Amino acid sequence: MEPHRLTREQARRVIVRAQLLEADRPGDVVEVAEQIGAIKIDPTAVIAPSEQAIPWARIGWGYEPGQLTKAVEDDRHLFEYAGSFHPASMLPAMRVRMRMRPVRESTAAWLEANSAFRADVLARLRADGPLLAADIPDTAAVPAGNDSGWYSDNQVPRMLDLLERLGEVAVVGRAGRLRRWDVAERARGPEPADLTYDEAGAILDERRLQGAGLARQKSSWSGVGMAGEPAVVEGSTWKWRVDPRVLEAIDDDPGGRVAILNPYDGMLFDRPRLIEAFDFTYKLEQFVPKAQRVYGYFAHPILCGDRFIGLLDAALDKPKENLVVASLHELVPWENEEREMVEAEIRDLAEWLGVPVRGLD
């Protein structure tokens, strides 16, 4: 079919709309997850944990942290997988892909060498689950390499992570930051039998495009295959795919607003797309030596309408119960109205956290 032709402004608006960052706000955390597909979980809480900051950036004052726990553990409208919360509507297709997931040769060899350990973990969960990783004995015959430093010497967390990706175990809740595990058949019910691997992949491509609005057909960051419809963006040579449902309302503009985005927000995940569509280069400086940082350890990008206009370097000072603003970096000169909107959003964020702001005046 003839591709849709979009100006750069239209392209940005499609993305912002798909990410629920327009002036019209969603009603609850389930609505957010259904649209964007994934809410990243990360323990770094310079201002707030990502799984709380991401819904707040979209819902605002209608969001309370307890809503997420209720949606996951009580209502089961969301589920945790591989470090993110996903809507339950994605689970059937995801389970098919988990079950048939290919693994690297080194991983397959480690699982083979530890087949008895794998069986021990599954048997313990079937008998006594849900359990924390610390409740499961480490009976590994062969330890895995730990060049990344991500894992301890205990092999149970590594085995659980692998079995989760293969669809054999599942996270069913948390005790603080610690995950509670159970076997997948008890946590998720029977596996779907009416989807092929390719059909499940096509469904997930559609869901990725739904959350992206506009994405590349092929990309290691967020490729969506043949989902949606082809699009051409002014000044770009990329082969884009666009969600036609977003295009239907592209001229119905509810207006922009300011959004302060956690560095692990899905809006920021596709770094090349940020450059191509928004002319915004973002580098998280969390792992950059302090002397080489430009914007701060965990600077939050500031979206105003469909433009990234700055970064907020701030941190929650828990002992003194303040949100301390170290710097507000302007990527472009701000107009008075923009500054007022940004400062109002920072004050709203602080009030949501239940603390005053220090450093704005």
C-alpha positions in Angstrom: 0.0 0.0 0.0 1.0 3.6 -0.5 2.9 4.8 2.7 1.5 7.5 5.0 3.5 10.7 4.6 4.2 12.4 7.9 5.8 15.7 8.8 8.3 15.6 11.6 5.9 17.3 13.9 3.2 14.7 13.1 5.7 11.9 13.6 6.5 13.2 17.1 2.8 13.6 17.9 2.1 10.0 16.9 4.8 8.8 19.3 3.8 11.1 22.2 0.1 10.1 21.7 1.0 6.3 21.7 2.9 6.8 24.9 0.0 8.5 26.6 2.0 11.7 27.2 -0.5 14.2 25.7 -2.7 16.5 27.8 -5.5 13.9 28.0 -4.4 11.5 30.7 -5.2 7.8 31.2 -7.4 6.7 34.1 -5.4 4.0 35.8 -2.2 1.9 35.7 -3.9 -1.0 33.8 -4.9 1.4 31.0 -1.3 2.6 30.9 0.2 -0.9 30.7 -2.4 -2.0 28.1 -1.4 0.8 25.8 2.4 1.0 26.2 2.9 -2.7 26.8 5.5 -2.7 29.5 6.3 -0.8 32.7 10.0 -1.2 33.5 11.0 -2.3 37.0 14.3 -1.0 38.4 15.5 -0.5 42.0 17.3 2.8 41.3 15.1 5.3 43.1 16.9 8.6 42.8 13.5 10.3 42.8 11.1 7.3 42.6 11.4 3.7 41.3 10.7 3.5 37.6 7.7 1.2 38.0 6.1 4.1 40.0 7.4 7.0 38.1 6.3 5.7 34.7 2.6 5.5 35.6 2.7 8.8 37.4 4.2 10.6 34.4 1.1 9.6 32.5 -1.7 9.5 35.1 -0.6 12.3 37.4 -2.6 12.8 40.6 -5.0 9.9 39.9 -2.2 7.5 40.5 -1.2 6.0 43.8 1.6 3.4 44.2 -0.8 0.8 45.8 -2.7 0.6 42.5 0.2 -1.2 40.9 0.4 -3.9 43.6 -3.3 -4.4 43.5 -3.3 -4.8 39.7 -0.5 -7.3 39.8 -1.1 -9.4 42.9 -4.8 -9.1 43.6 -6.6 -8.5 40.3 -4.0 -10.2 38.1 -4.6 -7.6 35.4 -0.8 -7.2 35.1 2.0 -9.7 35.4 5.7 -9.4 35.9 8.2 -10.9 33.4 11.8 -10.2 32.7 12.0 -7.0 34.7 8.8 -5.3 33.5 5.0 -5.4 34.3 2.9 -6.3 31.3 -0.9 -6.5 30.7 -2.5 -9.9 31.0 -3.8 -9.6 27.5 -0.2 -10.1 26.2 0.4 -13.3 28.2 -0.9 -15.9 25.8 1.3 -14.7 22.9 4.3 -14.2 25.3 4.0 -17.7 26.7 4.2 -19.2 23.3 7.3 -17.3 22.5 8.8 -18.2 25.9 8.2 -21.9 25.4 10.0 -21.9 22.0 12.7 -19.3 22.9 16.1 -20.2 21.5 19.0 -20.0 23.9 22.7 -19.4 23.3 25.0 -22.4 23.1 26.7 -21.5 26.3 23.4 -21.2 28.2 22.1 -24.5 26.8 25.4 -26.2 27.9 25.0 -24.7 31.5 21.4 -25.9 31.7 22.4 -29.4 30.5 25.2 -29.6 33.0 22.7 -28.5 35.7 19.7 -30.6 34.7 19.4 -32.1 38.2 19.6 -28.6 39.7 16.9 -27.4 37.3 14.7 -30.3 38.3 15.4 -29.6 42.0 14.3 -26.0 41.7 11.0 -26.9 39.8 10.2 -29.7 42.4 10.8 -27.3 45.3 8.5 -24.7 43.8 5.8 -27.3 43.0 5.9 -28.6 46.5 6.2 -25.4 48.5 5.8 -22.4 46.2 5.5 -19.5 46.0 9.0 -19.0 47.4 11.8 -16.4 47.5 15.0 -17.4 45.8 16.6 -17.5 49.3 14.2 -20.3 50.2 15.5 -22.6 47.4 18.7 -24.6 48.0 21.6 -24.2 45.5 22.3 -27.7 44.2 24.1 -26.5 41.0 26.8 -28.9 39.8 28.5 -26.3 37.6 28.6 -22.5 38.4 28.1 -20.1 35.6 30.5 -17.3 34.7 29.8 -13.9 36.3 31.9 -11.5 34.2 29.1 -8.9 34.5 29.1 -9.0 38.3 25.3 -9.1 38.2 24.9 -12.4 40.1 26.3 -13.6 43.4 27.9 -17.0 43.8 24.5 -18.5 44.6 23.2 -20.1 41.3 19.5 -20.1 42.2 18.7 -16.5 41.0 20.4 -17.2 37.7 18.4 -20.5 37.2 15.1 -18.8 38.1 15.8 -16.0 35.6 16.5 -18.5 32.9 13.5 -20.6 33.7 11.3 -17.5 33.7 12.5 -16.6 30.2 11.7 -20.2 29.1 8.2 -20.0 30.6 8.7 -22.7 33.3 8.5 -20.4 36.4 6.9 -17.1 37.1 7.1 -14.2 39.5 3.8 -14.0 41.4 4.5 -11.2 43.8 7.1 -9.4 45.8 8.3 -9.0 49.4 9.8 -5.5 49.2 12.2 -5.7 46.3 12.5 -9.5 46.5 10.6 -11.6 44.0 8.3 -14.5 44.9 8.5 -17.4 42.5 6.1 -20.3 41.5 5.9 -22.8 38.7 4.3 -21.3 35.6 1.4 -23.8 35.3 0.1 -22.8 38.7 0.8 -19.1 38.4 -0.4 -18.7 34.8 -2.7 -21.7 34.2 -2.6 -23.9 31.1 -0.5 -22.8 28.1 -2.4 -21.6 25.0 -2.6 -24.3 22.3 -4.0 -22.4 19.4 -1.1 -20.0 18.6 2.0 -20.9 16.5 5.3 -19.3 17.2 5.0 -17.0 14.2 1.4 -16.0 15.0 2.4 -15.1 18.5 5.3 -13.0 17.1 3.0 -11.1 14.9 0.7 -10.3 17.8 3.6 -9.1 19.9 4.9 -7.0 16.9 1.4 -5.3 16.8 1.5 -4.6 20.6 5.0 -3.1 20.3 3.9 -0.8 17.5 0.8 0.1 19.6 3.0 1.4 22.4 5.5 3.0 20.0 3.1 4.6 17.6 5.8 4.9 15.0 8.8 2.5 14.7 11.2 0.9 12.3 10.4 -2.3 10.6 13.8 -3.8 11.5 15.6 -2.6 14.6 17.5 -4.2 17.4 16.0 -1.5 19.6 12.3 -1.8 18.8 11.7 -3.5 15.5 8.0 -4.2 14.7 8.2 -6.3 11.6 5.2 -5.8 9.3 2.9 -4.6 12.0 0.7 -1.6 11.1 1.2 0.3 7.9 4.2 1.8 6.0 5.0 5.4 6.6 7.5 8.0 5.3 8.7 10.8 7.6 9.8 14.1 6.3 13.7 14.2 6.1 14.1 10.6 7.2 15.4 7.7 5.1 14.2 5.1 7.5 11.5 2.5 6.7 8.9 3.3 9.2 5.7 1.4 10.4 2.9 3.4 11.9 -0.1 2.4 14.0 -3.1 3.5 11.9 -5.3 3.9 15.0 -3.1 6.7 16.2 -3.2 8.4 12.8 -7.0 8.4 12.8 -7.0 11.1 15.5 -3.7 12.9 14.5 -5.6 16.2 13.8 -7.6 16.0 17.0 -4.9 17.6 19.1 -5.7 17.8 22.9 -2.7 20.0 23.4 0.7 19.3 25.0 1.9 19.3 28.6 5.1 18.8 30.5 6.2 15.3 31.4 9.2 14.4 33.6 10.4 11.0 32.4 12.3 8.4 34.5 15.5 7.4 32.6 14.0 3.8 32.3 10.8 5.1 30.7 9.9 3.2 27.5 9.6 6.5 25.7 13.4 6.7 25.9 14.3 3.2 25.1 14.9 3.5 21.4 17.8 6.0 21.4 18.2 6.2 17.6 14.5 7.0 17.3 14.9 9.8 19.8 17.6 11.3 17.6 15.8 10.7 14.3 12.3 12.0 15.3 13.0 14.4 18.2 16.6 15.5 17.5 17.3 14.5 21.1 20.5 12.6 22.1 20.1 11.1 25.5 22.8 9.3 27.5 22.2 8.0 31.0 25.2 9.1 33.0 24.5 6.6 35.9 27.6 4.6 34.9 29.7 7.5 33.7 32.6 8.7 36.0 31.4 11.7 38.1 34.0 14.0 36.6 32.7 13.2 33.1 29.0 13.8 33.7 27.3 16.7 32.0 23.7 16.5 33.2 23.9 14.4 36.4 23.9 10.9 37.7 20.2 10.1 36.9 19.0 13.1 35.0 15.3 12.9 34.0 14.4 14.1 30.5 11.7 16.8 30.3 9.2 16.5 27.5 7.1 19.6 26.7 4.4 18.9 24.1 6.3 17.0 21.4 9.8 18.4 22.2 12.5 17.4 24.7 13.5 20.8 26.1 15.7 19.9 29.1 16.8 17.6 31.8 16.1 17.6 35.6 19.0 16.6 37.9 17.2 16.1 41.2 17.1 13.5 44.0 14.8 12.6 46.9 16.7 13.4 50.2 14.9 10.8 52.4 16.6 11.8 55.7 15.7 15.5 55.3 12.4 14.7 53.4 13.1 17.0 50.5 13.1 16.8 46.7 16.4 18.5 46.0 16.8 20.1 42.6 20.6 20.2 41.8 20.2 21.6 38.2 17.6 22.3 35.5 19.4 22.0 32.2 17.9 23.8 29.2 18.5 22.1 25.9 16.9 25.1 24.2 16.2 28.5 25.6 12.9 28.3 27.6 10.1 30.8 27.3 8.6 32.0 30.5 5.5 29.9 30.1 7.6 26.7 29.6 9.6 27.4 32.7 6.5 27.9 34.7 5.1 24.6 33.4 8.3 22.7 34.2 8.5 24.2 37.7 4.8 23.4 38.3 5.4 19.8 37.2 8.4 19.5 39.6 6.3 20.8 42.5 3.5 18.4 41.6 6.0 15.6 41.6 7.3 16.6 45.0 3.8 16.9 46.4 3.0 13.4 45.0 6.1 12.1 46.9 4.9 13.9 50.0 7.9 16.3 50.4 8.7 19.9 49.7 11.0 21.1 46.9 14.4 22.6 47.6 16.5 24.3 44.9 13.9 25.7 42.5 14.0 29.3 43.9 
